[in-house]
Amino acid sequence: MNALDRTVAPAVHPIVPLPLPEVRRVTLDNGLRLVVLHCPTLEIARFTAVIQGGACEAAPMEVAPAVAAMRSKGTKSHDAAQIAHEIDINGSWTGAGNYPHFSTSTVFALDKRATAVLPVFAETIFAPTFPEKELETEKKRLAARLRVNETTVGYQASALSSRLTFGEAHPLARLMSPGGYMALSRDNLADFCHRYTRPADITLFAAGNITAERERFLNSVFGSRSLEPQTPAAPLNIVPFTPAAGGTTAKAEIADAAQSAVTITLPGLPRNHPDYLTLRLAVMALGGYFGSRLSQNIREDKGMTYGITAALLGYSEGGVVQIATRCDATYVDAVIAETFKEIDRMGTDIMSAEEMARMRQAEITSLIETTDSPFSTMDFYQTLLTYDLPADYFSSRCRIAATITAEEILDCARRHLSSADALTAVAGK
């Protein structure tokens, strides 16, 4: 047999993420920051205003989600029906979000109709009136949704876990209540809006066919606006964690629950710590994707749960490792014991080459998804802002995903992951 007769296997080239698309940053006339991702072929544009101030800054805390939901329910120039009509006839749709230290308002618009929608959208940011009739309706809706959530084991375990992890009195551990929503007044919303809607504390993310002409239009629409009267910048309510002692367990009994929810937290690292990205991959190997150790052991091998996840969560206040699952009440003790075993095994049993390859591919897939669409890319840029991440965060993740070794993960887990530090919350029977 000569060389031409032999079948040669093709070389395998690992998939690598594309570079993160660059954005253009502009400061508008009133100090509002504009971040532009220009995509000339995109037929739909998305505009998201990220506004400083969230549930941690609100008093009562129910104010923040109510403000986010009510911005589009009436302005100085348009009532709720008129706003809805303007959005609908222009083939657009809106959304709102509320987070610990910021809120978001979003509008999607057909590229050819964006200029018709944006003036109304700007009004909902800078000129909401929070009309009484619509507010009463929204309060009932928010209270009813919360009442439903309060009956779930997942909500109860999360609430318990927050008190254990952050501290009983910490802003992140405070709970909203249906009664708190119903007690809100229009003045509550207007006061919070005036404190946290300063142009200098707003960033507008625009993804689509954002030409130079459209940038000028955005400046004319958003760059000339502000709330009157202007107020001094309100500080963010960043409070250090005061967690319970390691090994603490809390339980909420729910007699008629079909399953139990288990949430386990460990101390994490702040995002600016040199070990943060390595620990992030160690936690991913522990429970961050389908082939992780927790999934293989507790789901696949023992069949005690349909799914279990682990993630390193970064807050402005610091980092937390969170593991969450649901299972039959008879499995709770065994699930906790096996989870603790896998936590400690991360620092004693080095990952195999196959395990490293699975974990590496899961991380690379996540990075690829970030650049999969202009909207997912802008989501990433929003995260850079809201969590004060360095500009090279994406490239650093790419580099570590490609170069991390099993020895580095083992050493990091040995230093930063221990079941002795675990705080366990259980809700269910």
N, C-alpha and C positions, 0 to 999 in steps of 0.2 A: 504494500500500500504506500503510495507516495503522498507528499504533503497535500496535494490537491484533493485527494480522496478523503482526507480527515475532516470531520465536522468540528468547526471551531466555535465554541460558545461565545456569544457576543459579550463585549465588556459591559459591566453594570455601572451605570453612572447614577449616583444617588440624586434624588430630587432635592433641589435647594430652593429656598424662597427667593423671589425677586427682591431687589432693593425697594424699600418703602418709597412710594411716589412722593416727590417733594411738593410742598405747598407754598403759596405766597401769603405773606403776612402784611397786613396793612392796618394802620391806625386811622380811624375815621375822624372827622372834624371835631366831634364831641368827646373823643378819647376812647370810644368803643373799639375793640380789637376785632378785625376781620381776618379769618383764615380761609383761603381759597384753594380748592383743588379743581383745576381747570380740566374738564373732560369734554372736548368739543363735539363728540359724537353722542353724548348722553342725552336722551330725549326727555328724561325726568330729572329735575333738580331738587336737591334737598337743602333746606336752610334750618339750622338748629342754633338757637340762642341758649348758651350756657350761662346761667345767672348765679352769682355767688349768693350763698345763704340757703340752708336747708333745714331739715327737721331738728338738727342739733342747735341751731340758732333761734328757733321759733319758741315762743312762749305765749300760749300753750303750743305744744309741738304739732297739734292737729292743724295749726294755721298753715304750715308749709305745704302739705299736699292739697289743702283746700285752695290756696293761692294758685298753685300750678294748674289745678283743674278748672279754675274759674276765670283765668285770663281771657279765654275765648267766649265768655258768656255775656259780654257787654263792654263797650268802650265809650268814650266821650262822644264819638261820632256814629257808632253803630250799636244796635241792640243785638241780642243773641241770634234772633232769626235772620237779621241782615248779614251778620258774620257768616252764619251757616250757609246762607244763600250765595254769598260771594265765593266761599270756598267750593261749594258744590258746582256752580255753573262754570267754574274755571277748571274743573277736573282735578281738584286738589284734595288733600286730606291732611289732618293735623294730629299731633300727639303731644303728650306732656309727661314729664317724669319728675320725681322728687327723690332726693338722695341725702345722705347725712349733712353735707356742707354745700350743696348747690341744687338747683332745679334746672329743667330743660323745657323749652317750648320748640316744637318742630313743625314745619310745613313741607310737604312734598307737592311739587307742582310740575305740570307739563312745561317743558322749556319755553314754548311759544306763549304760555299764559302766565309765566312767573311774574312779569312786571305788573300784571293786574292784581295778583294776590298779595304781593309783598307789602304794599302800603297798609292793607288791613292787618296783616301779620304784625307789622311794626306797632300798630295801635294796640294790639293785645299785649305787647311787652310794656309799652310806655304809658298807655292811657286806659288801663282796665278800670271799670267802675264797680264791679262786684255787686250787681243789682240784687235787692233783697229777695225777690221772687225766685230767681235762679239760684241764689245762695241756699235758700231753704230746700230746694229740690236736690242740690248737690250734697248738702249736709246729710240728708236722709239716705242718698245713694252711698256715700262713703261710710256712714254708720252701719248700714245694712251689710255692705261687703265685709266690714271688719267683724261684725257679729258672726258671719259664716266662717271667716278665717279662724276666729277664736275657738271654734269647735273642733279644729283639726289637731291631730297629734303633732304634725310638723310645726305648726305655729307655736304650740305650747312648749315643745322641746327647744325651739329657737329662742323663745322668750326667756326660758330658764337659763339656757346657755349664755345669753347675753349678760345676764346679771352675774353669772359666775366668772365670765371672761373679762368683762370690762369694769365691773364693780357695780354694786347695787344702785348707787346714785349717779352713775356715769350717764352723760347725755345719750350715748349709743344704747344704753340699757333701758331707757324710758319707754313706756308702752303707751300707744294711743288708745283711746277708749271711745265707744259709741257715744257716751254721754259728753265726752270732750268735743266731739264733732258737733253735736246738737247745741252745745253752749256757745259756739262761735258767733261772733257778730261781724257785721260789715267793717266796723272800725278795726277789729283785730286784723283782718286781711289787708286793709288799706295801710295801716301802720307798718306791717311787716314788708309790704311791697315797697313803700317809700324808703325804708331802711336798706333794702337789698336790691334796688333796681337803679343803681348809679351806672351811667355809661361806662365808666372806667372799670367797673367790676363785671362787665358783660363781654363775652366773646361770641361772635357770630361765625359759625362754620358753614361755608357754602360749597357744595359739591355739585358740579354740572358744567354747563357751557357758560362759564363765568368769564366773559370777555372784559376788556378794559372798559367798554361802554357800560356793561352791566355793573362793574365795580363802581363806576361813577354814579349809576342809578342807586345802588345800595347806599352809597354815601349820602345821596340826597334824601333817601327815605329814612335811614337809620342814623346817619351822622349828624342830623340836625335836631334830634329828639333828646329829651330828658324829662324826668318827673319833676314837677314843681310843687312845693319848693324843694330845692336840693338839700340833702342832709349829709353830714359827715360820714365817711366810710365806717361801716359797722364791722367790728372784728369777728372773725370766726371763732367758734367756741371749741377750741382744741384742748382737751383735758387728758392728762396721762391716765393709762389704765391702772386700776387697783384690783387685780384678780384675786379670787379666792385661793386658798392654799392648795398646792398640787395634791391630787388624790381625792379632792372633794367630789361627791356625787349628789345630785338633786333629782327628785322625781315628782312629776305631776300625775296624779291618779285620774284616769278618765275611764269610768266603769264600762261604758258601752263602746269603747274603741275596738275596731276590728284588728288593728295592728298597733304596735308601739313604735315610736320614733326615738332614735338615739343620736345625739350630737355630742361629739367629743372634741375639745379644743386643747391645743398646746401653745406655749409661747412661740411666736414666730420671730421675724426680724424686720426692722424697718427697710423700706425700699432702697435707702442709700447705704445700707450695710454691704461691705465687700463680699459677704457670703450669700447675699439675698438670692441671686440667680441660681447659684449652685443648690441652695436649699429648696428653691422652687422646683428644680428637677428631681431632687430627692423625694419631695412630697408627691410629685407626679408619678414617680416609680412606685411609691407606696399605694396611691389610690386615685391618681389623676386621669386614668384612661381605662378602657375596657380590659386590657391585658395586665393591669397592675397587680401587685401582690395581694392587696386586700380583695380585689375582684376575683382573682384566681383561687384564693383560699376560701373566702366566706361565701362567695356566690357560686363559683364553678365546682369546687371540690366538696363543699359541705352543704350547699343548697339552702342556706339559712336566710337569704335575702335575694330579692330580684336585682338589687344594685346597691353599691356603696361607693362613695366618692370622698376624695381628700383634695384639699387645695390650700395653698398659701395665700391668705387674703391680706392685701396691703391697705391700711387705713392711714389717714393723715396723722393719727395718734400712734401708729406702730403696726406691727404685723402679728397675725394669728394663723396657726394651722388649724383648719377645721375639717373634721371627718363626720359625715352624716349618712344615715341609712334608716330604713324601716324594716321591721321584721315581726313575726309572730311573737307574742309576749313570752312564750315558752323558750324562745331562743335568745332573749335579751342578754342574759348573763354570759352565755357562750359567745355571742357576737362581741361583747365588750372584751372578754378575755382573749379572743383570737385577734382582735384589733390591737390590743396592748402588745401581744406577742409579735405582731408584724411591725409595729412601731419600733420596738427594741431590736428586731432582727435587721432593720435597715442599717444599724450601726455595728452589726456583728457578722452578717453574711453578705459577702461581696456579690454584686450583681453579675450574672453570667453574660457572656458575649451576646447570646440570643436576647436576654432581657434588656441589655443596653440598646440593642438594635431596635427593639419594639418601642422602648421609651423615646429614643432619639427620633424615630419616625413619627411618633405621636406629636412631639413638640414641633417638628418641622412642618407637619400637616397644619398645626394650629397657626404657625407663622405664615404659611401659604394662604390660609383662609383670610388673614388680615389684609392681604393685597388682592383678594379675589374680586372685589368690586370697589368702586369709589366710595360707597357708603360704609363698607367695613373698614376701609382705610381711614375715613374720617372719624369713625368710632374710636379707632386707635389714637388718633390725634387728640380727640376729646379726653381720652384717658390720660394722655401725657399731661394735659392741663389740670384736670380735676384731681389727680393724685401727685402732681408736682414731680413728674418723672423726668430724668435727663433726656436730652434730645437724641442721644445715641442708644436709647433703651432697646429699640428694635434690632439694631445691628449687634448690640451686645448679646441679646438672646440668640441671634443667628450664630454668632461666634461660639458661644458656650455650647449650644446644641451640637455643633460640629466637632468640638474639641474635648468636651468633658470626658473624663475617664471614670471607670468604676471605682478606682481608688479614691478619687476626689469626692465622689458621692458618699462612699463609705465613711470617709473622715468627717465630712460635713454632718452626716446623720449622727455619727457618734458624739459630736459636740453639741448638736442642737435639737435632737429628737430623743425624748425619753418618756416612757409611759408613767414614770413617777410624777411628771408634771401635769398629767392629764386632768382635765375638768370634764365631768360627765353629766349630761342632762338626759333624762328619760321621761317621755310622756306616753301614757297608755295604761293598760291594765297592770 
